[in-house]
């Protein structure tokens, strides 16, 4: 028995600039988090302040921008 399924062709929506910025900032922050863990595990005690700040601020900022972009996209529909 065959069932008829109608597939609608939905064009791939491009991500907004806010989502792209959020993804980029989150990725940079995650690289900073990994770098902090690797440096700490290798025995370094005095980690650079800018690296710790990037790990602690940039990652949540990217997540926040991504969530804001998702909410804005959902409200537009």
C-alpha positions as CSV (number, residue, x, y, z in Angstrom):
1,X,0.0,0.0,0.0
2,X,1.4,3.3,-1.0
3,X,0.9,6.5,0.8
4,X,1.0,9.8,-1.0
5,X,3.3,12.3,0.6
6,X,3.3,15.7,-0.7
7,X,6.7,17.3,-0.4
8,X,6.8,21.0,-0.7
9,X,10.0,22.5,-1.9
10,X,11.1,25.0,0.7
11,X,14.1,27.1,-0.4
12,X,17.0,27.0,2.1
13,X,16.7,30.1,4.2
14,X,19.9,32.0,4.7
15,X,21.0,32.7,8.2
16,X,20.7,36.3,9.3
17,X,23.8,38.3,10.0
18,X,23.0,38.2,13.7
19,X,23.0,34.4,13.7
20,X,26.2,34.3,11.8
21,X,27.8,36.7,14.3
22,X,26.5,34.6,17.2
23,X,27.9,31.4,15.7
24,X,31.3,33.0,15.0
25,X,31.6,34.5,18.5
26,X,30.5,31.2,20.1
27,X,33.2,29.3,18.1
28,X,35.9,31.8,19.0
29,X,34.9,31.6,22.7
30,X,35.0,27.8,22.6
31,X,38.5,27.9,21.1
32,X,39.5,30.1,23.9
33,X,37.9,27.7,26.5
34,X,39.8,24.8,25.0
35,X,43.0,26.9,25.0
36,X,42.6,27.8,28.6
37,X,42.0,24.1,29.6
38,X,45.0,22.9,27.6
39,X,47.3,25.6,29.0
40,X,46.2,24.9,32.5
41,X,46.6,21.1,32.1
42,X,50.1,21.6,30.7
43,X,51.1,23.3,34.0
44,X,50.9,27.0,33.3
45,X,49.6,28.9,36.2
46,X,49.6,32.5,35.0
47,X,47.2,32.4,32.1
48,X,46.7,35.6,30.0
49,X,43.8,37.7,31.3
50,X,42.6,38.4,27.7
51,X,42.3,34.7,27.0
52,X,40.3,34.1,30.2
53,X,38.1,37.1,29.4
54,X,37.5,35.8,25.9
55,X,36.6,32.4,27.3
56,X,34.2,33.8,29.9
57,X,32.6,36.6,27.9
58,X,32.7,35.8,24.2
59,X,31.2,32.4,24.5
60,X,28.0,33.4,26.3
61,X,27.7,36.5,24.2
62,X,27.7,34.4,21.0
63,X,25.1,32.1,22.6
64,X,23.0,35.1,23.5
65,X,23.2,36.5,20.0
66,X,22.2,33.2,18.5
67,X,19.2,32.9,20.8
68,X,18.1,36.5,19.9
69,X,18.4,35.7,16.2
70,X,16.3,32.5,16.7
71,X,13.5,34.5,18.5
72,X,13.5,37.2,15.9
73,X,13.3,34.6,13.1
74,X,10.5,32.8,14.8
75,X,8.5,36.0,15.3
76,X,8.8,37.0,11.7
77,X,7.0,33.8,10.6
